[in-house]
Amino acid sequence: MALSHDPVAASEGELSDALLEVQRLKGQLHAIEAKLTAAWDARMVWAADGALSGGAWLAHRGEASRAEAQAQVRTARRLTHMPHTTAALEAGEIGAAKSRLLASARRDELVERFDECEEMLVGHARELTVDQLARLVRHWVMVNERDGGASAETKGRDRAQVQLSRSFDDMWALRGILDPEQGEIIARQLDAVCCELSLADKAAGDVPIVTASQRRASALTEMARRHAAIDATQSLKPVRPLLMAICDHTVLEQRQGEPSTFGTTCEITGIGPVPGDTVRRLACTADIVDTHIGADGQVLDLGRTRRRATEAQRRALLVRDRVCVFPGCDRASDRCEAHHIDHYEHGGPTDLDNLCLLCTRHHHLVHEGGYRLARSPDGHHDFRRPDGSLIHTDRPNHLSFRVPVLA
């Protein structure tokens, strides 16, 4: 352990190192637990107590819910056939959450394909966050599923439902599950209205103490009230896109009836990889913007020099950066501002090489909080704390599905 004394007296660096060390040890302990679980389940030790399954026994005797216990057994069974994942776990290179994500991809119909790709997937797992790995695994499954991603999308729509019922005390209970597209649209609009209501309260000098859930309830009501006030005969055009899809021209040009293409360049920002059929459907009522991207992933042929980023440059930033570029921040692009890396006042040009997306909070930190930002020779963003120390950026903030190795 990096921390050998009272955490209260430890330095900030010691606390960070110790916390990461604990995370690594938890991954190694998970590897031991998985091996024990697999051996215990294979010998059906649980049957001696009259249990119907290993999951049922663990839920009754252990400290896990029925769903968690069943997932533990299922993951342990799959890990016995996943040598690269197990080795990475035992070495502390990945943790339990990543191993469960990888194991979830080794489903019955994809066993052979997964075994061929396991080493590659584990390599990515070492470098990505858990959330980014979840998107990668979803993409990999979509590409390799025998019945294709379109049927998976249909299954998602079939599961979507919302229930609204009145309780005995005249309160209303709202429950539901949404497919990725529905959830992304509603989440974006709720978030936008929540921010608007919060700013309105501050401007009025009234800052009520409310939870995030209470704020969302107010925002949902406000969305319904605004919709009710709209004249249905008016032709309305959204101020900002509800969704932004990114794909190759070949996806849009595909004819109806041709086999579905699940290319590595087809995704919806905030959702991740989607079938080409989904993007073609959205394109029927969407604005289409041509953006030329070079072989190195750089956006080309957009932008002019002036103080404020043009609409074309803004769109290019959305495609390139996706989220706030500050290390570890995943604020969506529609909540970010275009920032000059070399300040405009100091002669910095308003071109794409000198622009990046920063959310409001991190924009303030860079301008007024003493944090510094520079672009390194390899094109990465280097952030330094007010004391001059470098903030490590070994993981990307977003995961692009244009990487050929994922095809």
C-alpha positions in Angstrom: 0.0 0.0 0.0 1.2 3.5 -0.9 -0.5 4.8 2.3 0.9 3.5 5.6 -0.4 6.0 8.1 -3.6 8.0 9.0 -5.3 9.3 5.8 -6.0 12.6 7.6 -2.3 13.3 7.8 -1.5 12.1 4.3 -0.6 14.4 1.4 -3.0 14.8 -1.5 -0.6 12.8 -3.7 -0.4 9.9 -1.1 -4.2 9.8 -0.9 -4.6 9.6 -4.7 -1.9 6.9 -5.0 -3.5 4.9 -2.2 -6.9 5.1 -3.6 -5.7 3.8 -7.0 -3.8 1.1 -5.3 -6.9 -0.1 -3.5 -8.8 -0.1 -6.8 -6.0 -2.3 -8.3 -6.1 -4.7 -5.3 -9.9 -5.0 -5.6 -9.5 -6.1 -9.2 -7.0 -8.8 -8.1 -9.4 -9.9 -5.3 -12.2 -10.1 -7.9 -10.0 -12.4 -10.0 -9.6 -14.7 -7.0 -13.4 -14.5 -6.2 -14.2 -15.4 -9.8 -12.0 -18.5 -9.8 -13.4 -19.7 -6.5 -17.0 -19.0 -7.7 -16.4 -20.9 -11.0 -14.9 -24.0 -9.2 -17.6 -23.9 -6.5 -20.4 -23.6 -9.1 -18.9 -26.3 -11.4 -18.9 -28.8 -8.6 -22.5 -27.7 -7.6 -21.5 -27.3 -4.0 -24.6 -25.2 -3.5 -26.8 -28.3 -4.2 -25.9 -29.9 -0.9 -27.9 -27.2 0.8 -30.9 -27.8 -1.4 -30.5 -24.6 -3.4 -31.7 -24.6 -6.9 -28.7 -22.7 -8.3 -25.5 -21.0 -7.3 -27.1 -17.6 -7.6 -29.9 -18.5 -5.3 -27.5 -19.9 -2.7 -25.3 -16.7 -2.8 -28.4 -14.4 -2.6 -29.5 -16.3 0.5 -26.2 -16.9 2.3 -24.1 -14.0 0.9 -24.3 -10.3 0.8 -25.8 -9.8 -2.7 -29.1 -9.3 -4.3 -30.5 -12.2 -6.5 -29.6 -10.3 -9.6 -26.0 -9.5 -8.4 -25.5 -13.1 -7.3 -26.7 -14.5 -10.6 -24.4 -12.1 -12.4 -21.5 -13.1 -10.2 -21.9 -16.8 -11.2 -22.5 -16.0 -14.8 -19.4 -13.8 -15.0 -17.3 -16.4 -13.2 -18.3 -19.1 -15.7 -17.4 -17.0 -18.7 -14.1 -15.8 -17.2 -12.8 -19.4 -17.1 -12.7 -19.2 -20.9 -11.2 -15.7 -21.0 -7.5 -16.0 -20.4 -6.5 -12.5 -21.4 -9.2 -10.9 -19.2 -8.3 -13.1 -16.3 -4.6 -12.3 -16.7 -5.3 -8.5 -16.8 -7.5 -8.9 -13.7 -4.8 -10.8 -11.8 -2.2 -8.2 -12.7 -4.4 -5.4 -11.5 -4.5 -3.8 -15.0 -8.4 -3.8 -15.1 -11.0 -4.0 -12.4 -14.1 -6.0 -11.7 -16.4 -3.6 -13.6 -14.4 -4.0 -16.8 -14.2 -7.7 -16.5 -18.0 -7.9 -16.2 -18.4 -5.8 -19.3 -16.1 -8.0 -21.3 -17.7 -11.2 -19.9 -21.1 -9.8 -21.0 -19.9 -9.7 -24.6 -19.0 -13.4 -24.5 -22.6 -14.5 -25.0 -23.4 -17.9 -26.5 -23.9 -16.7 -30.1 -20.6 -14.7 -30.1 -18.2 -17.2 -28.3 -16.0 -17.9 -31.3 -15.8 -14.3 -32.4 -15.1 -13.1 -28.9 -12.3 -15.5 -28.4 -10.7 -14.2 -31.6 -11.0 -10.6 -30.4 -10.5 -10.9 -26.6 -6.9 -9.8 -26.6 -7.7 -6.7 -28.6 -10.7 -5.9 -26.4 -8.6 -6.3 -23.2 -6.0 -4.0 -24.7 -8.6 -1.3 -25.1 -10.0 -2.0 -21.6 -6.6 -1.1 -20.1 -6.7 2.3 -21.7 -10.4 3.3 -21.4 -12.7 4.3 -18.6 -15.5 1.9 -17.6 -18.1 4.1 -19.3 -16.0 4.2 -22.5 -15.5 0.5 -22.4 -19.2 0.0 -22.1 -19.8 1.9 -25.3 -17.0 -0.1 -27.0 -18.5 -3.4 -26.0 -21.9 -2.3 -27.1 -20.4 -1.4 -30.5 -18.5 -4.7 -30.8 -21.6 -6.7 -30.0 -23.6 -4.7 -32.6 -21.1 -5.3 -35.3 -20.8 -9.1 -34.5 -24.4 -10.1 -33.6 -25.7 -12.6 -36.1 -29.2 -11.1 -36.2 -27.8 -7.6 -36.8 -28.1 -4.3 -34.9 -31.4 -3.4 -36.4 -33.2 -6.2 -34.6 -31.5 -5.2 -31.4 -32.8 -1.7 -32.0 -36.3 -3.0 -32.5 -36.0 -4.9 -29.3 -35.1 -1.7 -27.5 -38.1 0.1 -28.9 -40.4 -2.7 -27.8 -39.1 -2.5 -24.2 -39.6 1.3 -24.0 -42.6 2.3 -21.9 -43.8 5.0 -19.6 -46.3 4.6 -16.8 -48.1 7.5 -15.0 -50.4 6.8 -12.2 -52.1 8.8 -9.4 -51.5 7.7 -5.8 -54.1 7.7 -3.0 -52.7 11.1 -1.7 -53.1 12.7 -5.2 -49.4 12.5 -5.9 -48.4 11.1 -9.3 -45.9 8.3 -9.9 -43.9 8.4 -13.1 -42.0 5.2 -14.1 -40.5 4.1 -17.4 -37.7 2.9 -19.5 -36.6 4.5 -22.8 -34.5 3.3 -25.7 -31.2 5.1 -26.3 -32.5 7.6 -28.8 -35.6 8.5 -26.7 -33.5 8.8 -23.5 -30.9 11.0 -25.1 -33.5 13.5 -26.5 -35.4 13.7 -23.2 -32.2 13.9 -21.1 -30.8 16.8 -23.2 -34.0 18.8 -23.0 -34.5 18.2 -19.3 -30.9 19.2 -18.7 -31.3 22.4 -20.8 -34.5 23.4 -19.0 -33.0 22.6 -15.6 -30.1 25.0 -16.3 -32.5 27.6 -17.5 -34.7 27.4 -14.4 -31.6 27.5 -12.1 -30.3 30.6 -13.9 -33.7 32.3 -13.7 -33.8 31.6 -9.9 -30.4 33.2 -9.5 -31.3 36.2 -11.6 -34.3 36.8 -9.4 -32.3 36.5 -6.2 -34.2 33.3 -5.2 -32.0 30.3 -4.9 -34.2 27.5 -3.4 -32.6 24.4 -1.9 -33.8 21.6 -4.1 -32.4 18.3 -5.1 -31.5 17.3 -8.7 -34.6 15.1 -8.8 -36.8 18.0 -7.7 -35.3 20.2 -10.3 -35.9 17.7 -13.0 -39.6 17.4 -11.9 -40.0 21.1 -12.3 -38.2 21.0 -15.7 -40.5 18.2 -17.0 -43.5 20.2 -15.9 -42.1 23.3 -17.7 -41.5 21.3 -20.9 -45.2 20.1 -20.9 -46.4 23.7 -20.1 -44.4 25.1 -23.0 -45.7 22.5 -25.4 -49.3 23.2 -24.4 -48.7 26.9 -25.2 -47.4 26.2 -28.7 -49.7 27.0 -31.6 -49.9 23.7 -33.5 -50.3 25.6 -36.8 -46.9 27.3 -36.4 -43.9 25.8 -38.2 -41.2 25.5 -35.6 -37.5 24.8 -36.1 -35.5 23.7 -33.1 -32.8 26.2 -32.0 -30.3 23.4 -31.4 -30.2 19.8 -32.6 -32.0 17.2 -30.4 -29.4 14.6 -31.6 -26.3 14.7 -33.6 -25.4 11.7 -35.7 -22.0 11.2 -37.3 -21.5 8.8 -40.2 -19.9 8.2 -43.5 -21.6 9.3 -46.7 -21.8 5.6 -47.7 -24.2 5.0 -44.9 -26.6 7.7 -46.1 -26.3 6.6 -49.8 -27.2 3.0 -49.0 -30.4 1.9 -50.8 -33.4 0.5 -49.0 -33.4 -3.3 -49.1 -29.6 -3.6 -49.2 -27.9 -5.5 -46.3 -27.4 -3.2 -43.3 -24.0 -1.8 -42.9 -22.6 -1.3 -39.4 -19.6 0.8 -40.1 -17.2 2.1 -37.5 -18.2 5.7 -38.4 -21.9 5.5 -37.5 -22.8 6.8 -34.1 -25.0 9.3 -32.3 -23.1 11.6 -29.9 -24.1 10.8 -26.3 -25.5 7.4 -27.2 -22.7 5.6 -29.1 -22.8 3.3 -32.0 -26.1 2.8 -33.8 -27.1 0.9 -37.0 -27.0 2.7 -40.3 -30.8 2.2 -40.6 -31.2 4.5 -37.5 -29.1 7.3 -39.0 -30.9 7.1 -42.4 -34.2 7.4 -40.6 -33.0 10.5 -38.6 -31.6 12.0 -41.8 -35.1 12.2 -43.4 -35.9 15.2 -41.2 -32.4 16.4 -40.3 -30.0 19.1 -41.4 -27.0 17.4 -43.0 -23.6 19.1 -42.7 -20.6 17.9 -44.8 -17.4 17.7 -42.7 -14.2 16.4 -44.3 -12.0 14.5 -41.9 -8.4 13.5 -42.7 -6.8 10.1 -42.2 -5.4 11.3 -38.9 -8.9 12.3 -37.6 -8.4 16.0 -38.0 -11.4 18.1 -39.3 -10.6 19.8 -42.6 -12.0 22.5 -44.8 -13.9 24.5 -42.1 -13.4 27.8 -40.4 -12.3 31.4 -40.9 -10.2 33.7 -38.8 -12.2 36.0 -36.4 -12.7 36.4 -32.7 -15.8 34.2 -32.3 -16.0 30.7 -33.7 -18.2 30.5 -36.8 -21.1 28.1 -37.0 -19.0 25.9 -39.3 -16.2 25.9 -36.8 -18.6 25.2 -34.0 -19.9 22.2 -35.9 -16.4 21.0 -36.6 -15.6 21.2 -32.8 -18.7 19.2 -32.0 -17.5 16.5 -34.4 -13.9 16.5 -33.2 -14.0 17.1 -29.4 -17.6 15.7 -28.6 -17.3 16.7 -24.9 -15.3 19.1 -22.7 -11.6 18.4 -23.3 -10.6 19.0 -19.6 -9.3 15.7 -18.2 -12.0 13.5 -16.9 -14.9 15.8 -17.9 -17.7 14.4 -20.0 -20.0 17.5 -20.2 -21.7 17.2 -23.6 -20.8 19.6 -26.4 -24.0 21.6 -26.2 -23.0 22.7 -22.7 -19.5 23.7 -23.8 -17.9 26.9 -25.2 -15.3 27.4 -27.8 -12.0 28.3 -26.1 -8.9 29.9 -27.6 -5.9 27.8 -26.5 -3.6 30.8 -27.3 -5.7 33.7 -26.1 -7.2 35.9 -28.8 -5.9 39.0 -27.0 -2.4 37.6 -27.2 -2.6 37.1 -31.0 -4.1 33.6 -31.0 -6.0 32.9 -34.2 -9.6 31.7 -34.4 -8.9 28.5 -36.2 -9.6 24.9 -35.4 -6.0 24.2 -34.3 -6.3 26.9 -31.7 -9.9 26.1 -30.5 -11.3 23.4 -28.2 -14.5 22.8 -26.2 -14.6 23.6 -22.5 -17.6 23.4 -20.3 -18.6 26.6 -18.4 -16.9 25.4 -15.1 -13.6 24.5 -16.7 -13.7 27.5 -19.0 -13.7 29.6 -15.8 -10.9 27.6 -14.3 -8.7 28.2 -17.3 -9.4 31.9 -17.4 -9.8 32.9 -13.8 -8.9 29.8 -11.8 -5.2 29.8 -12.5 -5.2 26.6 -14.6 -3.3 26.6 -17.9 -3.9 24.9 -21.2 -1.5 24.3 -24.0 -1.5 22.0 -27.0 1.4 19.5 -27.1 3.4 18.7 -30.3 1.4 15.5 -30.7 -1.9 17.4 -30.7 -3.0 16.5 -27.2 -4.2 19.0 -24.6 -1.9 19.6 -21.7 -3.6 21.0 -18.6 -1.6 22.3 -15.6 -2.8 23.1 -12.1 -2.2 26.6 -10.6 1.0 25.3 -9.1 2.3 24.3 -12.5 2.0 20.5 -12.1 0.7 18.5 -15.1 -2.7 16.9 -14.9 -2.3 13.4 -16.3 -4.4 12.8 -19.4 -3.7 9.1 -20.3 -7.4 8.4 -21.1 -9.5 10.1 -23.7 -12.7 11.9 -22.7 -14.7 10.3 -25.4 -14.5 7.2 -27.5 -14.7 7.5 -31.3 -15.9 4.5 -33.3 -13.9 5.4 -36.4 -11.0 3.3 -35.2 -10.3 0.6 -37.9 -9.3 -2.0 -35.3 -12.8 -2.1 -33.9 -14.4 -3.1 -37.2 
